[in-house]
Amino acid sequence: MNRAFDSTCGHSNKQPRKNTDHRQYVRKELMKTNHPSGRRITKFGRILMAAALLSCFSPAAKALTLLDTSFNPGTGAAGGFPETVTAHRHGKILGCGSFTSFNGINRSYVVLLNPDGSVDTNFLARPGYWVRHMAVQPDGKILIGGFFKDVNGISKRGIARLNFDGSLDTNFNIGGSGMTGTLAVSITGNPDPFISQIALQTNGCILITGNFTHYNGVNMNGIARLNPDGSWDPTFQVGSGLSTWGRSIQVLENGQILVTGWFDNYHNSQHNRMVLINTNGTPDNSFLPFFGDSTAVYTALKLANGQYIAAGHSLNTNGYFREEIRKLNPDGSVDMSFHGYANDKIQMVRLQSDGKILINGEFSQVDGVPRQRIARIYQDGSLDPSFNVNIDNWTWSTAIQPLDGKILVSGGFWNVDGASRAGIVRLNK
C-alpha cells in the first residue's frame, strides 16, 4: 500500500496550530496533492489521512493524553496509601501517608520521587508512624505532620522538620513536647492526636490544625501557630480554639487564614464547619457560613471575586451541603446559582491557573455524568467535558507542578486509564 501519511497522528511533522479549528486543518491538509517525500497522494491515501487526522481530535484521543506516561512509579505504594502528594524542588515529588514501601523499596510513610517516578534513594526519612501532610519551606526543608510520636528514634510528637536528605532537623522545636491530647476519637479508632494539615505564612510562621488539645503543654484546641523554630507563637490568640477536629488550613492572599473541618465553634463563637481567621487569631465574624450538624467540610478555596468553594460530605440530604460541594458568597451565604454536584465525598478542591477547579475524592458522577474520582469544573459548577480520567479507587489529594502545570494525584488506587499506577499518578493538564 502507498502510505502517504504518518498514521501516528497526522501529516508528517506538521502540527495544527493552537486555536485553529481542526476541521479547517484537515481540509487544508487534504488539499495538498503531494507528500513531502515527493510521492503523489492517492484518493485512498487521502481517506486514510482524514481518518487519522480527525482521530487526533476526537474526545477519546484527548482522554488518552491525560495520563502522563513519562512518570512511572513502578509498583508504587504498598502496605498503605499515599495521603498527600506535593511538588518539591527540581521537579521532584514528595508523597506521604500510611505506606511502608514504594516500588519495592523500604520507604515508610514518606518518599521522594524523581521526575520520572523512580524513588530517590538519596532521601531517607524515618518517621515512626503515619504522616498525613507535608509542607515544603522556601529553603527546601520539609515539615511533616501526622500521627507519629518519633522520627529517627527521637521524640517528635505530631510535627517535625526534615533536612534535604530526609534526616531529622534537630533544631526544630528543641525540648518541646509537641502535640498531646485529643478532641475526639481519631480516625484510627484510638485516642491518638494528629495533625491534619500544615500551612506556611510568608514570615516563616507555621500553622497547624488537627485533633489535639495541647502544643508544648499549652492549651491549643485543634489549631496553633508556631514560630519558624517550632516553638509556640503566643501572639496568635485562638481563645477556646476549635470545638473538634480541623481538617484543612490555608493562608489566603490577604493574610487571613481559612480553616475547615467538623467543628461548630471557634474562639468562643459559633462557626459551623468553616471559619475565616484574622492574622492575630481572632475570627472574622463577617463570614458566617452554616452547613448544619451532619456535614463535614473537608476542603475549601477562595476565588478571585471573593467567593468561596467548599466541599466535603454530608448525611443530611435536606441540608445545604447535600450535593457535596457549594459556592459561598463573601459573607458565607450560599450562592444558589452554582449548580455543580458530586454523588459522593470530595476530599480536595484545587484552583488551576486558568480558573478551572479540580475536584477529587470518592465520587463516580459529577453533574450526573460519569467521572471516576477526579473531575474538573468551571466556576459556575458545570463540568469541563475535556477532562476525563478513570481512576479505579478513591483519591485523597492533588497538587499542581509549578513549572508545567501538570497534576499530581494521590490516594488508594491501583489503576489509572488502564495503566498500573499504585497510589501516585501524574496527569497532563
C-alpha positions as CSV (number, residue, x, y, z in Angstrom):
1,M,0.0,0.0,0.0
2,N,1.2,3.5,-0.7
3,R,1.4,5.0,2.9
4,A,1.0,8.7,2.1
5,F,0.7,9.8,5.7
6,D,2.1,9.4,9.2
7,S,-0.6,7.2,10.9
8,T,0.7,8.1,14.4
9,C,-1.3,11.3,14.3
10,G,-1.3,13.5,11.3
11,H,0.7,14.5,8.3
12,S,4.5,14.1,8.5
13,N,5.9,16.6,11.0
14,K,3.2,19.1,10.5
15,Q,1.2,20.0,13.7
16,P,-2.1,22.0,13.9
17,R,-1.6,25.5,15.2
18,K,-3.2,26.3,18.6
19,N,-6.6,27.8,18.5
20,T,-7.1,26.6,14.9
21,D,-10.3,24.7,14.1
22,H,-9.4,21.1,13.5
23,R,-11.8,20.8,10.6
24,Q,-10.1,23.6,8.8
25,Y,-6.7,22.0,9.4
26,V,-7.9,18.7,8.0
27,R,-9.3,20.3,4.9
28,K,-6.1,22.2,4.3
29,E,-4.0,19.1,4.6
30,L,-6.3,17.2,2.2
31,M,-6.0,19.9,-0.4
32,K,-2.3,19.0,-0.8
33,T,-1.6,16.7,-3.7
34,N,1.9,15.6,-2.9
35,H,3.5,14.0,0.2
36,P,6.8,15.7,1.3
37,S,8.6,12.6,0.1
38,G,7.6,13.6,-3.5
39,R,5.1,10.8,-4.0
40,R,1.6,11.6,-5.1
41,I,-1.2,11.0,-2.5
42,T,-3.8,8.7,-3.9
43,K,-7.6,9.1,-3.3
44,F,-7.5,6.2,-0.9
45,G,-4.5,7.7,0.9
46,R,-6.5,10.9,1.4
47,I,-9.3,9.0,3.0
48,L,-6.8,7.3,5.4
49,M,-5.2,10.6,6.1
50,A,-8.6,12.2,7.0
51,A,-9.4,9.3,9.4
52,A,-6.0,9.7,11.1
53,L,-6.2,13.5,11.4
54,L,-9.8,13.5,12.8
55,S,-9.0,10.8,15.3
56,C,-6.3,13.0,16.8
57,F,-9.1,15.5,17.7
58,S,-11.6,13.0,19.0
59,P,-12.6,13.0,22.7
60,A,-11.2,9.5,23.1
61,A,-7.8,10.6,21.7
62,K,-7.7,13.6,24.0
63,A,-8.6,11.4,27.0
64,L,-5.6,9.2,26.3
65,T,-3.3,12.1,26.6
66,L,-4.2,12.9,30.2
67,L,-2.1,10.1,31.7
68,D,1.5,11.3,31.8
69,T,3.3,8.2,30.8
70,S,6.7,9.8,31.4
71,F,6.0,9.4,35.1
72,N,6.0,5.7,36.1
73,P,6.3,4.9,39.8
74,G,6.6,1.1,39.1
75,T,4.7,-1.0,41.7
76,G,4.1,2.2,43.7
77,A,2.9,2.3,47.3
78,A,2.4,-0.9,49.4
79,G,1.4,-1.5,53.0
80,G,-0.8,1.6,53.0
81,F,-1.7,4.5,50.8
82,P,-0.2,8.0,50.0
83,E,-2.4,10.6,51.6
84,T,-0.7,13.8,50.4
85,V,1.4,14.5,47.3
86,T,3.3,17.7,46.6
87,A,5.8,19.1,44.3
88,H,9.4,19.6,45.6
89,R,12.5,21.2,44.0
90,H,13.9,20.3,40.6
91,G,10.7,18.6,39.5
92,K,10.9,16.0,42.3
93,I,7.7,14.8,44.1
94,L,7.1,14.2,47.7
95,G,4.5,11.6,49.0
96,C,3.4,10.8,52.5
97,G,0.8,8.5,54.1
98,S,0.4,5.2,55.7
99,F,2.5,3.1,53.2
100,T,5.6,1.2,54.3
101,S,7.3,0.6,50.9
102,F,7.4,2.2,47.5
103,N,8.2,0.4,44.2
104,G,9.6,-2.4,46.3
105,I,12.0,-0.2,48.3
106,N,11.6,0.3,52.0
107,R,10.2,3.8,52.5
108,S,7.9,4.1,55.5
109,Y,5.4,6.9,55.5
110,V,7.5,9.4,53.4
111,V,9.0,9.1,49.9
112,L,10.8,11.4,47.5
113,L,10.4,10.6,43.8
114,N,12.4,11.7,40.8
115,P,10.6,13.5,38.0
116,D,10.3,10.1,36.2
117,G,8.6,8.5,39.2
118,S,11.6,6.4,40.4
119,V,12.5,6.5,44.1
120,D,15.2,9.0,45.1
121,T,17.4,6.6,47.1
122,N,19.5,9.5,48.5
123,F,16.4,10.6,50.5
124,L,15.5,8.6,53.6
125,A,13.1,9.8,56.3
126,R,12.3,7.6,59.3
127,P,9.0,8.8,61.0
128,G,7.7,6.2,63.4
129,Y,4.1,6.2,62.0
130,W,1.6,7.6,59.5
131,V,2.4,11.0,58.1
132,R,-0.8,12.9,56.9
133,H,0.6,16.1,55.5
134,M,3.7,17.9,54.3
135,A,4.7,21.5,53.5
136,V,7.9,22.5,51.7
137,Q,9.6,25.6,53.1
138,P,11.2,28.1,50.8
139,D,14.7,26.8,51.8
140,G,13.7,23.3,50.7
141,K,13.3,21.8,54.2
142,I,10.2,19.7,54.7
143,L,7.6,20.0,57.5
144,I,5.7,16.7,58.2
145,G,2.6,16.3,60.3
146,G,0.6,13.3,61.4
147,F,0.2,10.5,63.9
148,F,3.8,9.8,64.6
149,K,5.5,10.2,68.0
150,D,9.1,9.9,66.9
151,V,11.4,10.5,63.9
152,N,14.7,8.6,63.6
153,G,14.1,7.4,67.1
154,I,13.9,10.9,68.6
155,S,10.7,12.1,70.3
156,K,8.7,14.3,67.9
157,R,5.0,14.2,68.5
158,G,2.9,15.1,65.5
159,I,5.2,17.5,63.8
160,A,8.8,17.5,62.7
161,R,11.1,19.1,60.1
162,L,13.3,17.2,57.7
163,N,16.5,18.2,56.0
164,F,17.1,17.9,52.3
165,D,18.2,14.2,52.6
166,G,15.3,13.2,54.9
167,S,17.2,13.3,58.1
168,L,15.7,15.0,61.1
169,D,16.3,18.7,61.7
170,T,17.1,18.5,65.4
171,N,16.9,22.4,65.7
172,F,13.1,22.3,65.3
173,N,11.1,22.6,68.5
174,I,14.1,21.9,70.7
175,G,12.9,20.4,74.1
176,G,9.2,20.8,73.2
177,S,6.7,18.1,73.9
178,G,4.8,18.7,70.7
179,M,1.2,17.6,70.3
180,T,-0.8,15.9,73.1
181,G,-4.4,15.3,73.9
182,T,-7.4,14.7,71.6
183,L,-10.7,16.5,70.9
184,A,-12.4,13.3,69.8
185,V,-11.7,9.6,69.0
186,S,-9.4,9.7,66.0
187,I,-9.8,8.1,62.6
188,T,-7.7,5.2,63.7
189,G,-10.4,4.4,66.3
190,N,-8.0,5.3,69.1
191,P,-7.5,8.5,71.1
192,D,-4.4,9.4,69.1
193,P,-3.6,13.1,68.5
194,F,-2.7,14.0,64.9
195,I,-2.1,16.9,62.6
196,S,-4.3,17.1,59.5
197,Q,-2.7,19.9,57.6
198,I,0.2,22.4,57.8
199,A,0.3,25.8,56.2
200,L,3.2,28.3,55.9
201,Q,2.9,32.1,56.3
202,T,5.2,34.5,54.4
203,N,7.0,35.4,57.6
204,G,8.1,31.8,58.2
205,C,5.5,31.0,60.9
206,I,3.8,27.7,60.7
207,L,0.0,27.0,61.1
208,I,-1.3,23.6,62.1
209,T,-4.7,22.1,62.5
210,G,-5.9,18.6,63.5
211,N,-7.0,16.6,66.5
212,F,-5.1,17.8,69.6
213,T,-5.6,19.8,72.8
214,H,-2.1,21.0,73.6
215,Y,1.1,22.0,71.9
216,N,4.2,22.1,74.0
217,G,2.0,21.9,77.1
218,V,-0.1,24.9,76.2
219,N,-3.9,24.5,75.6
220,M,-4.4,24.8,71.9
221,N,-7.6,23.0,70.8
222,G,-7.2,21.9,67.2
223,I,-5.2,24.9,65.9
224,A,-2.0,26.6,66.7
225,R,0.7,28.9,65.2
226,L,4.4,28.1,65.6
227,N,7.4,30.2,65.2
228,P,9.9,29.2,62.5
229,D,11.9,27.3,65.0
230,G,8.9,25.2,66.0
231,S,8.2,26.9,69.4
232,W,4.6,28.1,70.2
233,D,3.7,31.6,69.0
234,P,1.8,33.2,71.9
235,T,0.8,36.2,69.7
236,F,-1.7,34.1,67.8
237,Q,-4.6,34.0,70.2
238,V,-7.1,31.3,69.4
239,G,-9.2,31.6,72.6
240,S,-11.0,28.3,73.1
241,G,-9.8,27.0,69.7
242,L,-11.9,24.6,67.7
243,S,-14.6,22.6,69.3
244,T,-13.4,19.5,67.4
245,W,-11.0,18.5,64.6
246,G,-9.8,20.8,62.0
247,R,-9.4,19.2,58.6
248,S,-7.8,21.8,56.3
249,I,-5.9,25.1,56.8
250,Q,-4.6,27.6,54.3
251,V,-3.2,31.1,54.1
252,L,-5.1,33.4,51.8
253,E,-3.5,36.2,49.7
254,N,-4.7,38.9,52.1
255,G,-3.0,37.0,55.0
256,Q,-6.2,35.7,56.5
257,I,-6.5,32.0,57.4
258,L,-9.2,29.7,56.2
259,V,-9.9,26.6,58.2
260,T,-12.5,23.8,57.6
261,G,-13.5,20.6,59.5
262,W,-16.1,19.2,61.8
263,F,-16.2,22.0,64.4
264,D,-19.2,24.2,65.2
265,N,-17.3,26.7,67.4
266,Y,-14.1,28.7,67.2
267,H,-12.8,31.2,69.7
268,N,-15.9,31.0,71.9
269,S,-18.2,31.9,69.0
270,Q,-20.3,29.9,66.5
271,H,-18.5,29.0,63.3
272,N,-20.0,26.0,61.6
273,R,-17.5,23.8,59.8
274,M,-15.6,26.7,58.3
275,V,-14.0,29.8,59.7
276,L,-12.0,32.8,58.5
277,I,-9.4,33.9,60.9
278,N,-7.5,37.2,61.1
279,T,-3.7,37.3,61.4
280,N,-3.9,37.7,65.2
281,G,-6.1,34.6,65.7
282,T,-9.4,36.3,66.1
283,P,-12.3,35.2,63.9
284,D,-13.7,37.3,61.0
285,N,-17.3,37.4,62.1
286,S,-18.4,39.0,58.7
287,F,-18.0,35.5,57.3
288,L,-20.6,33.1,58.8
289,P,-21.4,30.0,56.6
290,F,-23.7,27.4,58.0
291,F,-23.8,23.8,56.8
292,G,-25.7,22.0,59.6
293,D,-24.8,19.3,62.1
294,S,-24.5,16.3,59.7
295,T,-21.9,17.9,57.5
296,A,-18.1,17.6,57.2
297,V,-16.3,20.3,55.2
298,Y,-13.0,18.7,54.1
299,T,-11.7,21.4,51.8
300,A,-12.2,24.9,50.5
301,L,-10.7,27.6,48.4
302,K,-11.2,31.3,47.8
303,L,-11.9,32.6,44.3
304,A,-10.6,35.9,42.8
305,N,-14.0,37.5,43.1
306,G,-14.1,37.0,46.9
307,Q,-16.4,33.9,46.8
308,Y,-15.5,30.5,48.2
309,I,-15.8,26.9,47.1
310,A,-16.4,24.5,49.9
311,A,-16.7,20.7,49.6
312,G,-16.8,17.5,51.6
313,H,-19.5,15.2,52.7
314,S,-23.0,15.3,54.2
315,L,-25.5,12.8,55.5
316,N,-28.2,15.5,55.7
317,T,-30.0,15.2,52.4
318,N,-32.2,18.2,53.2
319,G,-29.2,20.4,54.1
320,Y,-27.3,23.0,52.2
321,F,-24.5,20.5,51.5
322,R,-26.5,17.6,50.1
323,E,-24.5,17.7,46.9
324,E,-21.0,17.6,48.4
325,I,-20.0,21.0,47.0
326,R,-21.2,24.6,47.4
327,K,-20.2,28.1,46.3
328,L,-20.4,30.7,49.1
329,N,-20.7,34.4,48.9
330,P,-18.2,36.6,50.7
331,D,-20.4,36.7,53.8
332,G,-20.8,32.9,53.8
333,S,-24.3,32.7,52.4
334,V,-24.9,30.1,49.7
335,D,-24.7,31.2,46.0
336,M,-27.8,29.4,44.7
337,S,-26.7,30.0,41.0
338,F,-23.9,27.4,41.5
339,H,-25.3,24.1,40.1
340,G,-22.4,21.6,40.4
341,Y,-22.7,18.4,42.5
342,A,-21.0,15.1,43.0
343,N,-22.6,11.8,44.2
344,D,-20.0,11.1,46.9
345,K,-17.3,12.6,49.1
346,I,-15.0,15.3,47.7
347,Q,-11.7,15.3,49.5
348,M,-10.0,18.3,47.9
349,V,-10.6,21.2,45.6
350,R,-7.7,22.8,43.8
351,L,-7.7,26.0,41.7
352,Q,-5.8,25.9,38.4
353,S,-4.1,29.0,36.9
354,D,-6.9,29.2,34.2
355,G,-9.6,29.5,36.9
356,K,-10.9,26.0,36.5
357,I,-11.3,23.9,39.6
358,L,-10.1,20.3,40.1
359,I,-12.1,18.2,42.5
360,N,-11.2,14.7,43.7
361,G,-12.5,12.2,46.2
362,E,-14.7,9.1,46.2
363,F,-17.4,10.1,43.6
364,S,-18.3,8.3,40.4
365,Q,-20.5,11.0,38.9
366,V,-20.4,14.8,38.6
367,D,-23.4,16.6,37.3
368,G,-24.9,13.2,36.6
369,V,-22.0,12.4,34.2
370,P,-19.6,9.5,34.9
371,R,-16.4,10.8,36.4
372,Q,-14.2,8.4,38.4
373,R,-12.7,10.0,41.5
374,I,-11.4,13.2,39.8
375,A,-13.0,15.8,37.6
376,R,-12.7,19.4,36.6
377,I,-15.4,22.0,36.8
378,Y,-15.9,25.6,35.8
379,Q,-16.6,28.3,38.5
380,D,-20.4,28.1,37.9
381,G,-20.3,24.4,38.8
382,S,-20.6,23.0,35.3
383,L,-18.5,20.1,34.2
384,D,-15.4,20.5,32.0
385,P,-16.0,17.8,29.4
386,S,-12.4,17.8,28.1
387,F,-11.1,16.4,31.4
388,N,-11.9,12.7,31.9
389,V,-9.7,10.2,33.7
390,N,-10.7,6.8,35.0
391,I,-9.2,6.1,38.4
392,D,-10.3,2.7,40.0
393,N,-10.4,3.7,43.7
394,W,-10.6,6.8,45.9
395,T,-8.3,9.8,45.6
396,W,-7.2,11.9,48.6
397,S,-5.1,14.9,47.3
398,T,-4.0,16.7,44.3
399,A,-1.1,19.1,43.6
400,I,-0.1,21.2,40.6
401,Q,3.5,21.2,39.5
402,P,4.6,24.9,39.3
403,L,6.8,24.6,36.2
404,D,4.5,22.8,33.8
405,G,1.0,22.8,35.4
406,K,0.8,19.0,35.4
407,I,-1.4,17.4,38.0
408,L,-0.2,15.1,40.8
409,V,-2.8,12.8,42.4
410,S,-2.5,10.6,45.4
411,G,-4.9,8.0,47.0
412,G,-5.8,4.4,47.4
413,F,-6.0,3.5,43.7
414,W,-4.1,0.9,41.7
415,N,-5.1,1.7,38.1
416,V,-5.5,4.8,36.0
417,D,-6.9,4.7,32.5
418,G,-5.9,1.1,32.2
419,A,-2.3,1.6,33.4
420,S,-0.9,0.3,36.7
421,R,-0.4,3.3,39.0
422,A,-0.5,2.5,42.7
423,G,-1.1,5.5,44.9
424,I,0.5,8.3,42.9
425,V,-0.1,9.4,39.3
426,R,0.8,12.4,37.2
427,L,-1.7,13.8,34.7
428,N,-1.3,16.2,31.8
429,K,-3.2,19.4,32.5
